[in-house]
Amino acid sequence: MTKQKFFANPGIDEMPRTTDVIIIGGGPAGTAALWAIERLAPGTKTVLIEKSDRLGAGSSLASLENYRTCWPALCLAKQMERSVEVFHNADEYLGEGAAHSIAVKERGYLFCAFNESQAAVLKSDVQRLHQIGLTHIEYLDSNEVAHRFGWVGDRVIAAKYDPVAGWLDSNALIYRYAGSANSSKILLGIQDVRIDVENGYVIGVTTPNGHIAAPKVVIAAGAGSRQIGRTAGIELPVILRPRQSFTTGWRHQAFPEDAPMIIGAAPYPHVRPEARDGAIFGWEYTWHNKNVDAAYGTNSKHDAIIDPIYPAAPLKDPRFPSIALALLARQFGHAEGEGFASGNYLRGISHSIGYYVYRDESVAYSTGTDGIERPYDSERAIIDACPDVPGLYISIAHVGHGIMSSPAGGEILASKVLGLPLPDPVFREFGLDVPWAEFDEGVL
Ligand SMILES: Cc1cc2nc3c(=O)[nH]c(=O)nc-3n(C[C@H](O)[C@H](O)[C@H](O)COP(=O)(O)OP(=O)(O)OC[C@H]3O[C@@H](n4cnc5c(N)ncnc54)[C@H](O)[C@@H]3O)c2cc1C
């Protein structure tokens, strides 16, 4: 008889009383942690607690589900290399049939340059990537762009191309992680989980459905992580920025179904084919929403917020789809009614929003020769033990790549929880005590 794994709003009798590890949050980070703990120490009893009635109810719902290998910071490059290995061998790592269900489409990423100075930046990016061993990343000159991707048009004079990139079904990935953790119980619909700490040590969690004793608890709740941390008496050092995407049911004819993800120049509007005839778009712009400041008072210090606003829908910028399309049309030189400037794109749009979770300035800064600490927007997640509360672990701040990095992210977290060496020493840079890493800055 197969053991029941999923429990939706379990009654007190169904609640596990004790377990080895509790993971709070059922997104890519939390479910990958379940999977990796089972792989590294089979039989470890785990309980995952998710507040929603389904897994993957956070930022992954709004995501473009992309992955890429071209990361200039070594820790991120290694994290993606390992993660892509898992995606490429999904049946082996995630169980039979996983490759079919996660449906990897390896179509590449094409970063486009429209003038000489942008081309020079892409060229130097590629040099850096080659230096750290990513020799599959190519710099394409105008002839090569025209030869391989002529449909992008003659405004594109050069490109950086990552052929080991693409997209996948993130929901299927999350459920595959969960399904392959044989010793886990997954509790859905659990609101208001609180971490219990006694004499400074984690002893479990309390939920409205009952208490679960455990010596180790992992916070992997995306934008909700800071609030859970407070129940253990700590402030987790993260900030949130709302990010949007939109899907169209239409794509202009010249933009083929087998196209790579294309990324324009600053401010980097990006788009890829979606389903058969559609497309999915993103664009990350400096976010400072005065309405939010006035209504919620959470936005005075950063161009970011501290506590999430749920649902995030009121934060959607209604101009976002039309501005992203206009930017792409301008950069690619499409006249009114043509290409990205076609009015057909604006019919039947599905507009989404989620949070990017970043390190805050207390854990992401460089120190100059003058001794002054300068905060920066780090791309590095925090995957670590919390030194102030023994037994508490975090896998948070996965910014805009928490799906693509989740396999290796899960393994890093699992090695911390299980007291094993890190899979690669460079993963130490995901620690709370490493404020800066080389080339760790916004790359889109
Ligand atoms: C517009 C947009 C585009 C993106 N594009 C990409 C992309 O192309 N590729 C990529 O890799 N990443 C992308 N991302 C980023 C990616 O979605 C996130 O990095 C990733 O989802 C983070 O995973 P997570 O598990 O840390 O958090 P989440 O995905 O937010 O999951 C957190 C989970 O915890 C649950 N939770 C929250 N609070 C509690 C609580 N109190 N108790 C119990 N459960 C709780 C939530 O319901 C949710 O299920 C994008 C994000 C956005 C917003």
Ligand as a Chemical Component Dictionary entry (heavy atoms), coordinates in Angstrom:
data_LIG
# 
_chem_comp.id                   LIG 
_chem_comp.type                 NON-POLYMER 
_chem_comp.pdbx_formal_charge   0 
_chem_comp.three_letter_code    LIG 
# 
loop_
_chem_comp_atom.comp_id 
_chem_comp_atom.atom_id 
_chem_comp_atom.alt_atom_id 
_chem_comp_atom.type_symbol 
_chem_comp_atom.charge 
_chem_comp_atom.model_Cartn_x 
_chem_comp_atom.model_Cartn_y 
_chem_comp_atom.model_Cartn_z 
_chem_comp_atom.pdbx_ordinal 
LIG C1  C1  C 0 7.814  37.936 -13.213 1  
LIG C2  C2  C 0 8.756  36.874 -12.738 2  
LIG C3  C3  C 0 9.518  36.171 -13.677 3  
LIG C4  C4  C 0 10.400 35.179 -13.253 4  
LIG N1  N1  N 0 11.083 34.430 -14.187 5  
LIG C5  C5  C 0 11.889 33.417 -13.775 6  
LIG C6  C6  C 0 12.534 32.578 -14.714 7  
LIG O1  O1  O 0 12.374 32.748 -15.926 8  
LIG N2  N2  N 0 13.333 31.576 -14.256 9  
LIG C7  C7  C 0 13.542 31.367 -12.905 10 
LIG O2  O2  O 0 14.298 30.469 -12.548 11 
LIG N3  N3  N 0 12.927 32.140 -11.990 12 
LIG C8  C8  C 0 12.105 33.154 -12.392 13 
LIG N4  N4  N 0 11.483 33.937 -11.464 14 
LIG C9  C9  C 0 11.868 33.825 -10.057 15 
LIG C10 C10 C 0 11.279 32.613 -9.387  16 
LIG O3  O3  O 0 9.876  32.567 -9.588  17 
LIG C11 C11 C 0 11.609 32.684 -7.905  18 
LIG O4  O4  O 0 12.992 32.909 -7.715  19 
LIG C12 C12 C 0 11.227 31.389 -7.209  20 
LIG O5  O5  O 0 9.851  31.150 -7.370  21 
LIG C13 C13 C 0 11.601 31.446 -5.745  22 
LIG O6  O6  O 0 11.260 30.211 -5.176  23 
LIG P1  P1  P 0 10.898 30.104 -3.627  24 
LIG O7  O7  O 0 10.525 28.690 -3.391  25 
LIG O8  O8  O 0 12.006 30.728 -2.840  26 
LIG O9  O9  O 0 9.651  31.080 -3.431  27 
LIG P2  P2  P 0 8.176  31.015 -4.043  28 
LIG O10 O10 O 0 8.172  30.485 -5.421  29 
LIG O11 O11 O 0 7.577  32.352 -3.817  30 
LIG O12 O12 O 0 7.451  29.927 -3.146  31 
LIG C14 C14 C 0 7.217  30.166 -1.774  32 
LIG C15 C15 C 0 6.152  29.196 -1.291  33 
LIG O13 O13 O 0 6.034  29.356 0.122   34 
LIG C16 C16 C 0 4.669  29.473 0.457   35 
LIG N5  N5  N 0 4.547  30.262 1.695   36 
LIG C17 C17 C 0 4.709  31.596 1.835   37 
LIG N6  N6  N 0 4.485  31.946 3.119   38 
LIG C18 C18 C 0 4.189  30.801 3.792   39 
LIG C19 C19 C 0 3.853  30.508 5.131   40 
LIG N7  N7  N 0 3.741  31.483 6.060   41 
LIG N8  N8  N 0 3.609  29.223 5.486   42 
LIG C20 C20 C 0 3.712  28.231 4.554   43 
LIG N9  N9  N 0 3.986  28.455 3.257   44 
LIG C21 C21 C 0 4.243  29.728 2.876   45 
LIG C22 C22 C 0 4.030  30.138 -0.745  46 
LIG O14 O14 O 0 2.624  29.913 -0.805  47 
LIG C23 C23 C 0 4.774  29.478 -1.901  48 
LIG O15 O15 O 0 4.170  28.267 -2.306  49 
LIG C24 C24 C 0 10.552 34.911 -11.869 50 
LIG C25 C25 C 0 9.780  35.588 -10.915 51 
LIG C26 C26 C 0 8.884  36.564 -11.362 52 
LIG C27 C27 C 0 8.062  37.276 -10.330 53 
# 
loop_
_chem_comp_bond.comp_id 
_chem_comp_bond.atom_id_1 
_chem_comp_bond.atom_id_2 
_chem_comp_bond.value_order 
_chem_comp_bond.pdbx_ordinal 
LIG C1  C2  SING 1  
LIG C2  C3  SING 2  
LIG C2  C26 DOUB 3  
LIG C3  C4  DOUB 4  
LIG C4  N1  SING 5  
LIG C4  C24 SING 6  
LIG N1  C5  DOUB 7  
LIG C5  C6  SING 8  
LIG C5  C8  SING 9  
LIG C6  O1  DOUB 10 
LIG C6  N2  SING 11 
LIG N2  C7  SING 12 
LIG C7  O2  DOUB 13 
LIG C7  N3  SING 14 
LIG N3  C8  DOUB 15 
LIG C8  N4  SING 16 
LIG N4  C9  SING 17 
LIG N4  C24 SING 18 
LIG C9  C10 SING 19 
LIG C10 O3  SING 20 
LIG C10 C11 SING 21 
LIG C11 O4  SING 22 
LIG C11 C12 SING 23 
LIG C12 O5  SING 24 
LIG C12 C13 SING 25 
LIG C13 O6  SING 26 
LIG O6  P1  SING 27 
LIG P1  O7  DOUB 28 
LIG P1  O8  SING 29 
LIG P1  O9  SING 30 
LIG O9  P2  SING 31 
LIG P2  O10 DOUB 32 
LIG P2  O11 SING 33 
LIG P2  O12 SING 34 
LIG O12 C14 SING 35 
LIG C14 C15 SING 36 
LIG C15 O13 SING 37 
LIG C15 C23 SING 38 
LIG O13 C16 SING 39 
LIG C16 N5  SING 40 
LIG C16 C22 SING 41 
LIG N5  C17 SING 42 
LIG N5  C21 SING 43 
LIG C17 N6  DOUB 44 
LIG N6  C18 SING 45 
LIG C18 C19 SING 46 
LIG C18 C21 DOUB 47 
LIG C19 N7  SING 48 
LIG C19 N8  DOUB 49 
LIG N8  C20 SING 50 
LIG C20 N9  DOUB 51 
LIG N9  C21 SING 52 
LIG C22 O14 SING 53 
LIG C22 C23 SING 54 
LIG C23 O15 SING 55 
LIG C24 C25 DOUB 56 
LIG C25 C26 SING 57 
LIG C26 C27 SING 58 
# 
